[in-house]
């Protein structure tokens, strides 16, 4: 018996339908997630993107604008605008790196830290609502498939 992967492609142009496209479905799923989190953050007066920045800074995973731009895969100018808004709201501060004054380190203010600590609670509530009809096994399988997809793509 021949390997199925070798004999027929997973995707073929003659069968392509936008509504059945994995890219389309993943994009729509991401948009639903972003919209739902934005709605949950209305009372916090921040956006999904700003909440993500605050949370990433709180975890220590990112400490500079360049780190954040790479993590969120956005250009430096867009990141600068987001950081300017967060700084104007006194949620973050920019400070020169003592080891290399050319670098600017980002840190949370006490208000920024308090808001960042609320993000997991909000994220879990939104995910619980969106995945209410899924079993634990289905969620686990989806996560494993997404990890495999991301690893194959180098992210």
C-alpha positions in Angstrom: 0.0 0.0 0.0 1.4 3.4 -1.0 1.7 6.3 1.4 -1.3 8.6 1.0 0.9 11.7 1.4 3.0 10.8 -1.6 0.1 9.8 -3.9 -2.3 12.7 -3.5 -1.7 16.3 -2.4 -3.6 17.6 0.6 -4.6 20.7 -1.3 -5.4 21.1 -5.0 -6.3 24.2 -6.9 -9.2 22.5 -8.7 -10.9 21.8 -5.4 -10.3 25.2 -3.8 -13.3 26.8 -2.1 -12.7 29.9 0.0 -15.3 28.9 2.6 -13.5 25.6 3.1 -9.9 27.0 3.0 -7.9 26.4 6.1 -6.3 29.9 5.8 -9.8 31.5 5.6 -11.0 29.4 8.5 -8.0 30.2 10.7 -8.2 33.9 9.8 -11.9 34.0 10.7 -11.2 32.1 14.0 -8.5 34.6 14.9 -10.8 37.5 14.1 -13.5 36.0 16.3 -11.0 35.6 19.1 -9.7 39.2 18.8 -13.2 40.7 18.6 -14.3 38.7 21.6 -11.3 39.8 23.7 -11.6 43.4 22.5 -15.3 43.3 23.8 -14.2 41.8 27.1 -11.6 44.6 27.5 -13.9 47.5 27.0 -14.1 48.2 30.7 -10.3 48.2 30.9 -10.1 50.9 28.1 -7.4 49.0 26.2 -7.4 46.9 23.0 -6.6 43.2 22.5 -3.1 44.3 21.1 -2.4 46.6 24.0 -3.5 43.9 26.5 -1.1 41.4 24.8 1.8 43.9 25.1 1.1 44.5 28.8 0.9 40.7 29.4 4.1 39.9 27.5 6.0 42.6 29.4 4.6 41.2 32.7 5.9 37.7 32.0 9.4 39.0 31.2 9.3 37.2 27.8 9.7 40.6 26.1 11.6 43.7 27.4 12.0 45.9 24.3 10.0 47.3 21.4 12.0 45.0 19.1 11.2 41.9 21.2 7.5 42.8 21.1 7.5 43.6 17.3 9.1 40.2 16.6 6.7 38.3 19.0 3.6 39.9 17.5 5.0 40.0 14.0 4.3 43.7 13.4 6.4 46.5 12.1 8.4 48.8 14.3 6.3 51.8 13.5 3.1 50.1 14.6 4.7 48.9 17.8 6.0 52.4 18.5 2.5 53.8 18.2 1.1 51.2 20.5 3.8 51.8 23.1 3.3 55.6 22.8 -0.4 55.1 23.7 0.4 52.8 26.6 3.1 55.3 27.8 0.6 58.2 27.5 -1.8 56.2 29.7 1.0 55.7 32.2 0.9 51.9 31.9 4.5 51.5 30.7 7.8 53.4 31.0 10.7 53.5 28.7 14.2 53.5 30.3 17.7 53.3 28.9 19.4 49.9 29.3 22.2 50.5 31.9 24.4 48.0 30.0 23.8 49.5 26.6 22.3 53.0 26.6 21.4 52.6 22.9 18.7 50.2 23.9 15.5 51.2 25.6 14.0 48.8 28.1 10.2 48.7 28.7 8.7 48.1 32.1 5.2 48.3 33.5 4.0 50.9 35.9 2.1 49.7 38.9 -1.2 50.5 37.0 0.2 48.6 34.0 1.2 45.6 36.2 -2.3 45.5 37.7 -3.9 45.6 34.3 -1.5 42.9 33.0 -2.5 40.6 35.9 -6.1 40.8 34.8 -5.4 39.6 31.3 -5.3 35.8 32.0 -8.7 36.0 33.8 -10.2 37.8 30.8 -8.5 35.4 28.3 -9.7 32.3 30.1 -13.3 33.7 30.3 -13.3 34.4 26.6 -11.8 31.1 25.6 -14.2 29.2 27.9 -17.1 30.9 26.2 -15.8 30.3 22.6 -14.9 26.7 23.3 -18.0 25.8 25.4 -19.1 23.2 22.9 -15.7 21.5 22.7 -14.5 18.6 24.9 -11.2 18.7 26.7 -9.9 16.1 24.2 -10.9 18.3 21.2 -9.2 21.4 22.7 -6.0 19.3 23.4 -6.0 17.9 19.9 -6.5 21.4 18.4 -3.6 22.7 20.4 -1.4 19.9 19.3 -2.3 20.5 15.7 -1.6 24.2 16.0 1.8 23.5 17.7 2.7 21.1 14.9 1.6 23.7 12.3 3.7 26.5 14.0 6.7 24.3 14.4 6.6 23.3 10.7 6.5 27.0 9.8 9.4 27.9 12.1 7.4 30.0 14.7 
